[in-house]
């Protein structure tokens, strides 16, 4: 059907002539209500966005020589974040004299190993920071 005939047909029905594929020979067109089409498209996009689950990266700071009770309080927050489906970044800042002590005793890797032992099957280790960074961290994702 020629484009002019399709255009007059669309005008008779008070609809729009929408070009679907311009590169095809002949171009592919469709007679439709373009406003309703755009509205339905927007509605479907919003519905898909509503059903989408977003995960956040939450952060918890600990000191390299943290006491057991203080660590338990921090771990309660970590478990809350993991149960909500969020990833958790556990960071340790070492500076000054504590940096020297932590490096000499391997305190930070031992602390991270203890934390992962406490987390157990509730989370999985996703990544670690580089060993030469001043702020060391691990990212824990919730177990599936």
C-alpha positions as CSV (number, residue, x, y, z in Angstrom):
1,X,0.0,0.0,0.0
2,X,1.5,3.4,-0.9
3,X,2.3,5.8,1.9
4,X,-0.2,8.5,0.6
5,X,-3.0,5.9,0.7
6,X,-2.0,4.8,4.3
7,X,-1.9,8.4,5.4
8,X,-5.4,9.1,4.1
9,X,-6.6,5.9,5.7
10,X,-5.1,7.0,9.1
11,X,-6.7,10.4,8.7
12,X,-10.1,8.9,8.1
13,X,-9.9,6.8,11.2
14,X,-8.4,9.8,13.2
15,X,-5.3,7.8,14.0
16,X,-1.6,8.4,13.4
17,X,0.7,6.9,10.8
18,X,3.8,5.8,12.7
19,X,7.0,4.7,10.9
20,X,8.3,1.5,12.4
21,X,11.3,0.8,10.3
22,X,12.6,3.6,8.0
23,X,15.6,1.6,6.6
24,X,13.4,-1.2,5.1
25,X,12.4,-0.9,1.4
26,X,9.6,0.0,1.4
27,X,9.4,1.7,4.8
28,X,7.3,-0.1,7.3
29,X,4.5,2.0,8.8
30,X,1.7,1.3,11.3
31,X,-1.6,3.0,11.9
32,X,-2.1,3.6,15.6
33,X,-3.0,6.1,18.3
34,X,0.6,7.4,19.0
35,X,-0.4,9.1,22.3
36,X,-1.8,5.9,23.7
37,X,1.2,4.0,22.5
38,X,3.6,6.3,24.3
39,X,1.5,6.2,27.5
40,X,1.5,2.4,27.5
41,X,5.2,2.3,26.9
42,X,5.8,4.7,29.8
43,X,3.5,2.7,32.1
44,X,5.3,-0.6,31.3
45,X,8.7,1.1,32.0
46,X,7.4,2.3,35.4
47,X,6.0,-1.1,36.3
48,X,9.4,-2.8,35.4
49,X,11.2,-0.2,37.5
50,X,8.9,-0.7,40.5
51,X,9.5,-4.5,40.5
52,X,13.3,-4.0,40.3
53,X,15.2,-4.7,43.5
54,X,18.1,-2.3,44.1
55,X,20.9,-3.2,46.5
56,X,22.8,-0.6,48.4
57,X,26.4,-0.7,49.6
58,X,26.3,0.0,53.4
59,X,29.5,0.7,55.3
60,X,30.7,-0.2,58.8
61,X,34.0,1.1,60.3
62,X,36.0,-0.9,62.8
63,X,39.3,-0.2,64.5
64,X,42.2,-2.7,64.1
65,X,42.3,-3.5,67.9
66,X,38.5,-3.5,68.6
67,X,37.3,-5.3,71.7
68,X,35.0,-8.3,71.3
69,X,31.9,-6.7,72.8
70,X,32.3,-3.6,70.5
71,X,32.8,-5.9,67.5
72,X,29.6,-7.8,68.4
73,X,27.6,-4.5,68.4
74,X,29.1,-3.7,65.0
75,X,28.2,-7.2,63.7
76,X,24.6,-6.7,64.7
77,X,24.5,-3.8,62.2
78,X,26.2,-5.9,59.6
79,X,23.6,-8.6,60.0
80,X,20.8,-6.1,59.8
81,X,22.2,-4.8,56.5
82,X,22.7,-8.3,55.1
83,X,19.2,-9.4,56.1
84,X,17.8,-6.3,54.2
85,X,19.6,-7.6,51.1
86,X,22.3,-4.9,51.0
87,X,26.0,-5.4,50.5
88,X,28.2,-4.4,53.4
89,X,31.7,-2.8,53.2
90,X,33.6,-3.4,56.4
91,X,36.5,-0.9,56.6
92,X,39.5,-0.6,58.9
93,X,41.5,2.6,59.1
94,X,45.0,2.3,60.3
95,X,47.0,5.5,61.0
96,X,50.0,6.6,63.1
97,X,51.3,4.3,65.8
98,X,48.4,1.9,65.4
99,X,49.4,1.4,61.8
100,X,52.8,0.2,62.8
101,X,51.4,-2.1,65.5
102,X,48.7,-3.5,63.1
103,X,51.3,-4.2,60.4
104,X,53.7,-5.9,62.8
105,X,51.0,-8.2,64.3
106,X,49.0,-8.8,61.1
107,X,46.0,-7.5,63.0
108,X,43.8,-6.5,60.1
109,X,43.9,-9.8,58.2
110,X,43.2,-11.6,61.4
111,X,40.3,-9.2,62.2
112,X,38.8,-9.8,58.8
113,X,39.2,-13.6,59.2
114,X,37.4,-13.3,62.6
115,X,34.6,-11.2,61.1
116,X,34.1,-13.7,58.2
117,X,33.9,-16.5,60.8
118,X,31.2,-14.5,62.7
119,X,29.2,-13.9,59.5
120,X,29.4,-17.6,58.6
121,X,26.7,-18.6,56.1
122,X,24.8,-15.3,56.3
123,X,27.1,-13.7,53.8
124,X,29.8,-14.3,51.2
125,X,33.1,-12.5,50.7
126,X,32.8,-10.5,47.5
127,X,36.1,-8.5,47.4
128,X,39.1,-7.4,49.4
129,X,41.0,-4.1,49.2
130,X,44.6,-4.0,48.0
131,X,47.2,-4.9,50.7
132,X,49.2,-1.6,50.4
133,X,46.2,0.7,50.9
134,X,45.9,2.7,54.1
135,X,42.3,1.9,54.5
136,X,41.7,-1.8,54.2
137,X,38.2,-3.1,53.5
138,X,36.2,-6.2,52.5
139,X,32.8,-6.3,50.8
140,X,30.4,-8.9,52.0
141,X,27.3,-9.8,49.9
142,X,24.2,-11.5,51.4
143,X,24.1,-15.2,51.0
144,X,21.6,-16.4,48.4
